[in-house]
Amino acid sequence: MQGEPKQESSSPVVVHLDPSLLAEVEAYSAKEGISLDSFIGAASAELVRRRKEEEWYARPRHSTPEGRARAIAILEQNTTAPSDPSQEA
């Protein structure tokens, strides 16, 4: 039906953690006031985000003559602004 919120579906996943790590994860999730499931989900999402970012930065970049010309044009623009906006003409 239209107008009803879309429910998120999740698959049950079994995660085996070292007992000492589990104790720390439980402590942090309790400290933040969220469920263990939510904490592990958020931690996993953050790790995936970081890995994607690392992959993006590690990608080789190939410049083109058009791209270099555009960059030079941007750098050559006059970007000086008056130090006091009230002194503008």
Stockholm file with secondary structure:
# STOCKHOLM 1.0

chainA/1-89         MQGEPKQESSSPVVVHLDPSLLAEVEAYSAKEGISLDSFIGAASAELVRRRKEEEWYARPRHSTPEGRARAIAILEQNTTAPSDPSQEA
#=GR chainA/1-89 SS CTTSCCCCCCCCCCCCCCHHHHHHHHHHHHHHTCCHHHHHHHHHHHHHHHHHHHHHHHSCCCCCHHHHHHHHHHHHSCCCCCSSGGGCC
#=GC SS_cons        CTTSCCCCCCCCCCCCCCHHHHHHHHHHHHHHTCCHHHHHHHHHHHHHHHHHHHHHHHSCCCCCHHHHHHHHHHHHSCCCCCSSGGGCC
//
